[in-house]
Amino acid sequence: MLFGDPKFKPLADLANESVRSPNNFNWTFIAIFAVVVILYINEAEKKNYRVIKAALALYLVHWFYEIINALICYFFGYALWSVSPESSSFILLIGVSWELSMMFAIAGFTIKLMPKNKDAKIFGINNRLVYIIGTALGFSIFEIFLAWTPAFIWVYKWWGAIPVFITTYIPFFFACSWTYDATLIKQKKFLSIMAILDIALLVILIPLKII
């Protein structure tokens, strides 16, 4: 399925009712978190600080998008994407389960696929551009499979793999790539701004039951 289908609106309604409900909690929650922590510790031991900051940049941008998606749900009735409560141990926001969030926490580690030389070419194209487009395309294609399952819900007919590729995954991996190559000052500034923005929005909007 390349694009959304309104017939999934009842499932999206159920997902909205299940946000931050503990009813489906299971112990995989802790196991997945432990694996992610170990992966970050491993990168820190290797002093791959640029990799860690690139991964955090993607993760923080991911959270900003999830907040915007939840706001779309609040104001327009349905989010661009929703996760099914039966597929997750815990739904954090309408469009992100704990499992998805942990996946995005380490998705930026794909930056290690890039050559260290930012000017190197792959098939005559700058390797950073190849990385951004290639990873964004791969994630978008996999999302088609997710939307085919009951676990991931698209309800808008105009929303699908192509809009996801252009408006979501390209910015995700651009942020990752840019942060990896940025100076220390720019890295700190970007990560600080995104972290403060995400935390502020969550602290304000969750108690108000907007997201």
C-alpha positions as CSV (number, residue, x, y, z in Angstrom):
1,M,0.0,0.0,0.0
2,L,1.6,3.2,-1.2
3,F,-1.0,5.6,0.3
4,G,-3.4,5.8,3.2
5,D,-6.9,4.4,3.4
6,P,-9.8,6.0,5.4
7,K,-11.0,2.5,6.3
8,F,-8.3,2.4,9.0
9,K,-9.9,5.3,10.9
10,P,-11.5,3.1,13.5
11,L,-8.1,1.5,14.2
12,A,-6.6,5.0,14.4
13,D,-9.3,6.0,16.9
14,L,-8.3,3.0,19.1
15,A,-4.7,3.9,18.8
16,N,-5.5,7.5,20.0
17,E,-7.3,6.1,23.0
18,S,-4.3,3.9,23.9
19,V,-1.7,6.6,24.1
20,R,0.4,6.1,27.3
21,S,-1.9,3.3,28.4
22,P,0.0,0.6,30.4
23,N,-2.4,-2.2,29.3
24,N,-0.1,-3.8,26.8
25,F,3.1,-3.4,28.7
26,N,5.5,-6.3,28.5
27,W,9.2,-6.9,29.5
28,T,10.5,-6.3,26.0
29,F,10.3,-2.6,26.9
30,I,13.3,-3.0,29.3
31,A,15.2,-5.4,27.1
32,I,15.1,-3.1,24.1
33,F,16.1,-0.1,26.2
34,A,19.0,-2.0,27.6
35,V,20.3,-2.9,24.1
36,V,20.1,0.7,23.0
37,V,22.0,1.9,26.1
38,I,24.7,-0.7,25.4
39,L,25.1,0.4,21.8
40,Y,25.6,4.0,23.0
41,I,28.1,2.9,25.6
42,N,30.0,0.9,22.9
43,E,30.2,4.0,20.7
44,A,31.4,6.1,23.7
45,E,34.1,3.6,24.6
46,K,35.3,3.9,21.0
47,K,35.2,7.7,21.3
48,N,32.9,7.9,18.3
49,Y,31.4,11.1,19.6
50,R,30.5,12.5,16.2
51,V,28.5,9.3,15.6
52,I,26.7,9.7,18.9
53,K,25.9,13.3,18.2
54,A,24.7,12.5,14.7
55,A,22.4,9.8,16.1
56,L,21.1,12.1,18.8
57,A,20.4,14.8,16.1
58,L,18.2,12.4,14.2
59,Y,16.5,11.2,17.3
60,L,15.7,14.8,18.4
61,V,14.3,15.7,15.0
62,H,12.3,12.5,15.1
63,W,10.7,13.6,18.4
64,F,9.9,17.0,17.0
65,Y,8.1,15.3,14.0
66,E,6.2,13.1,16.4
67,I,5.0,16.1,18.4
68,I,3.9,17.8,15.2
69,N,2.1,14.6,14.1
70,A,0.3,14.4,17.5
71,L,-0.7,18.1,17.1
72,I,-2.2,17.3,13.7
73,C,-4.2,14.5,15.3
74,Y,-5.5,16.9,18.0
75,F,-6.5,19.7,15.5
76,F,-7.7,17.6,12.6
77,G,-8.9,14.4,14.2
78,Y,-6.3,12.0,12.7
79,A,-2.6,11.9,12.7
80,L,-0.6,11.4,9.5
81,W,0.6,8.1,11.0
82,S,-0.5,6.1,14.0
83,V,0.7,3.0,15.7
84,S,-1.6,0.2,16.7
85,P,-1.8,-0.5,20.5
86,E,-1.7,-4.3,19.9
87,S,1.7,-4.0,18.2
88,S,3.5,-2.2,21.1
89,S,4.3,-2.6,24.7
90,F,3.7,1.2,25.2
91,I,2.6,4.0,22.9
92,L,4.4,7.3,23.7
93,L,2.5,9.6,21.3
94,I,-0.1,8.7,18.7
95,G,2.5,8.0,16.0
96,V,5.4,6.5,18.0
97,S,5.6,3.3,20.1
98,W,8.4,2.6,22.5
99,E,9.9,0.1,20.0
100,L,9.8,2.7,17.1
101,S,11.4,5.3,19.4
102,M,14.2,3.0,20.3
103,M,14.8,2.2,16.7
104,F,15.1,5.9,15.8
105,A,17.4,6.3,18.8
106,I,20.0,4.2,17.0
107,A,19.0,4.9,13.3
108,G,21.6,7.6,13.2
109,F,24.4,5.0,13.7
110,T,23.9,4.4,10.0
111,I,26.1,7.5,9.6
112,K,29.1,5.0,10.0
113,L,28.3,3.9,6.4
114,M,29.5,7.3,5.1
115,P,33.1,7.8,4.1
116,K,35.0,10.0,6.6
117,N,36.0,12.3,3.7
118,K,32.9,14.4,3.1
119,D,34.1,15.3,-0.4
120,A,34.4,11.7,-1.6
121,K,32.2,10.7,-4.6
122,I,30.0,7.7,-5.1
123,F,29.1,7.1,-8.7
124,G,30.1,10.7,-9.2
125,I,27.7,12.0,-6.5
126,N,28.7,13.5,-3.2
127,N,28.7,10.7,-0.6
128,R,26.7,12.7,1.9
129,L,23.9,13.1,-0.7
130,V,24.0,9.4,-1.5
131,Y,23.8,8.6,2.2
132,I,20.8,10.9,2.8
133,I,18.8,9.8,-0.2
134,G,19.7,6.1,0.1
135,T,18.8,5.8,3.8
136,A,15.7,7.9,3.5
137,L,14.6,5.8,0.5
138,G,15.3,2.5,2.4
139,F,13.3,3.6,5.4
140,S,10.4,4.9,3.3
141,I,10.2,1.6,1.4
142,F,10.2,-0.4,4.6
143,E,7.4,1.9,5.9
144,I,5.2,0.7,3.0
145,F,5.5,-2.8,4.5
146,L,4.6,-1.4,8.0
147,A,1.5,0.3,6.6
148,W,0.5,-3.0,5.0
149,T,0.4,-4.6,8.5
150,P,-2.1,-3.8,11.3
151,A,0.8,-2.3,13.3
152,F,1.1,1.0,11.4
153,I,-1.8,3.2,10.2
154,W,-2.1,5.7,7.4
155,V,-5.6,7.2,7.0
156,Y,-5.1,10.1,4.6
157,K,-5.2,9.1,1.0
158,W,-2.6,11.7,0.0
159,W,-0.2,10.5,2.7
160,G,2.2,7.6,1.9
161,A,5.7,6.5,1.0
162,I,6.5,9.4,-1.3
163,P,5.5,12.2,1.1
164,V,7.2,10.3,3.9
165,F,10.4,10.1,1.8
166,I,10.5,13.8,1.0
167,T,9.1,15.5,4.1
168,T,10.2,13.1,6.8
169,Y,13.1,10.8,6.2
170,I,15.2,13.2,4.1
171,P,15.2,15.8,6.9
172,F,16.0,13.1,9.4
173,F,19.1,11.9,7.7
174,F,20.1,15.4,6.6
175,A,20.1,16.4,10.2
176,C,22.2,13.3,11.0
177,S,24.7,13.9,8.2
178,W,24.9,17.7,8.8
179,T,25.6,17.2,12.6
180,Y,28.3,14.6,11.9
181,D,30.2,17.1,9.7
182,A,29.5,20.3,11.8
183,T,31.9,22.0,14.1
184,L,31.7,21.3,17.8
185,I,30.0,24.7,18.4
186,K,27.3,24.1,15.8
187,Q,26.7,20.6,17.0
188,K,26.2,21.8,20.6
189,K,23.9,24.6,19.4
190,F,21.7,22.4,17.2
191,L,21.4,19.6,19.8
192,S,20.7,22.0,22.6
193,I,18.0,23.9,20.6
194,M,16.3,20.7,19.5
195,A,16.4,19.2,23.0
196,I,15.0,22.3,24.7
197,L,12.3,22.6,22.0
198,D,11.2,19.0,22.3
199,I,11.2,18.9,26.1
200,A,9.4,22.2,26.3
201,L,6.6,21.1,24.0
202,L,6.2,17.7,25.8
203,V,6.1,19.3,29.2
204,I,3.5,21.8,28.1
205,L,1.3,19.8,25.7
206,I,1.1,16.4,27.6
207,P,-0.4,17.8,30.8
208,L,-2.8,19.8,28.8
209,K,-3.8,16.5,27.1
210,I,-3.2,18.0,23.6
211,I,-0.8,15.2,22.6
